[in-house]
Amino acid sequence: MRESPADEIVQLPLNAMKEQFSLSFVHMIASAAGCSIKSHATDYDGVDITISSSAEYATYYCPEFELQLKATAQRDLLKDDHLSWTMKAIPFKKLTNPKRFAPAYLGVLLLPEGGWLEQDEERLVTGSRMYWQSAADLGSIGDDEASKTVRLPRSNLFDIPQLQGIMKTIGDRGDW
């Protein structure tokens, strides 16, 4: 017997699920680091969210940066010392535009094969990990190039201490 449309399980498309999971991942890290998230209605400017701190640093109070998020389960992108990620030219140029008012970063969430999340009464666990890089360190792209492959160092693991370090760098020196 065939199920009626009302009985079918409705689910987000896989890419939408990855997008939502990457946003949730960043929200958890940011919250645990004492930071907050500002949402963007669109990512027209090449970023998905802004992460801000309410702390006062040597140079700035309430530093913030913009973050472009991506997610993948492609394990072959993970190399010995970096994660490779290919960006289309237009989003790359928007993210790396030197005239950006706020610093921008790229974060790529590497999802585990199979289940992304385990939960019980004691804990919430994911085998996911995010690597990041400052847009200022992604290099440039030629006018005739359709895309650019960038490297996000494995040492740039998006976790609580590194997020707090990014905020301190921006807040203390203002350079990014």
N, C-alpha and C positions, 0 to 999 in steps of 0.2 A: 504494500500500500504506500503510495506516494504522499509525502507530507504536504500540507497546504502551506502557502507562503507565510501565514501567521505562525506556523509551527517551526519554521526554519530559524536557525541560530543566526542572528545578525551580528557581524563583527566588523571592526574597522579594517580597512586594507592594511597589509603588512607595513608599508611605508609610513602610514599614519600611526600605527602602533609603535614603530621605532621612534618616530618623532616625539610622541607622548612619553615614551619610556625615557628618552634622553632628557627631556624637560624635567621629569620627576627625579631622575638621578641627580641632576644639577641642583634642584630644589633641596634635596636631602643634604647634599654636601654643603650648600650655602647656609642652610639653617643651622647645621651643626657647627659651622665656622663663625656663626654670629652675623651673617650677612643676609640681605634681603634681595628679592627678585622683582624687577620691574618688567612687566610684559609689554610686548609690542603688538599692535593690532595686525601688522603685516611685517614681513621681513624684506620689504622693498629695498631698504638701505643696506642689505647684506648681513643683517644680524637678527637673531631671534629674541634675545632677552638682554637686559642690563642687570648686572650684579652690583650691588652697592653695600657699603659698610657705613655704619653710624659712628665709627670711631674717629678720634682726632689724632692725626699723625703730625710729624714735624712741619710739613708744608701745607697739607690740606686736611680739612674736616670733610667727612663723608665722601671719600674717593669712590669711583665707580668705573666699570668698564663694560663694553658691549661684547656679547658672545654669539658667534655663529655656531650652531650645533648640527652635527651629522651623526648618524648611527649606522653601523654595519655589522654583519655576522661573518664577513669574509676574512677568515683567519689568515689567508695567504698575504694580506696586506701588512701583517705584523712581521717585521724583520728583527734581526738581532739587537739593533740599537734604535730603531724608529718604527713608526707606523706610517705607511705611505697612503696619501689621499689625493685623488685627482679632483680638481675643481674646474668648472667651466669658466671661461674667460671673464664674462660679465660679473658674476658673483665674486670672483677673485679680485677684480679691479675695485669693486665697491668695498670689499672688506679691507683691502690694503691701501686704499686711497690715503695719501699722506696728509690730506687736508681734513681728515676726520677730526671732529671736536673732542671726542672721547676715545681713549685707547680701545682697540678691538682685538679680539682673540678668536681663534678657531679651536673648537673642541670636537673630537671624534670619539664617540662611544663604541667600543668593541664589545659586542654582545656574545655571550656563549652560545654554542650550538645547543639546540634543544631548549629546555626551559630557561627563561631569563631570570626567574625569581623563585625562591623557596621561602615558605613562611610557616611558622608554627606559633605556639603561645609564647615561646621564649625569644624568638628572633625573626628578623627579616634579612635574607641573604641573597645577594646576586653575584654571579661570576663575571659581571660586566666591569669594565674599567674604561676610563676616559683619558685620552692623551690630549694635550693642549699645546698651542704655540701662539706667541704674539704675532698679530698680523704684520707688524713692522719687521718681523724676522722671516717672513715667508718668501721674500724676494720679489721679483717683478715678472711681468709677462710681456712678451712682444705683441705688437698690434696685430700681427698676422697669425698668432697662435690661438687655437680654439679652446685649449685647456692647459692646465699646469699641474704637475704632480708635486706635492709638497711633502716634507718630512716632519713629523711630530716626534720629537725625541721620547724614547721610553722613559727617560728620567723625568719628563714632564707629565707625571701622573696627577690627574685632577683629583686631589684629595684635600682634606681639611688644612693640613700644614701648608701645602702649596698655594691654596686659595688665599690663606691669610698672608702668605709671602707676597703674592701678587698685589694684594691691597696695600701692604706695607711699602712695597716698591713704589707704587703710584702715589701713596699718601706722603711718604717721606721725601721723595725726590721729585715727584711729578713727571719724571721721564718714563717712557714706556716704549 
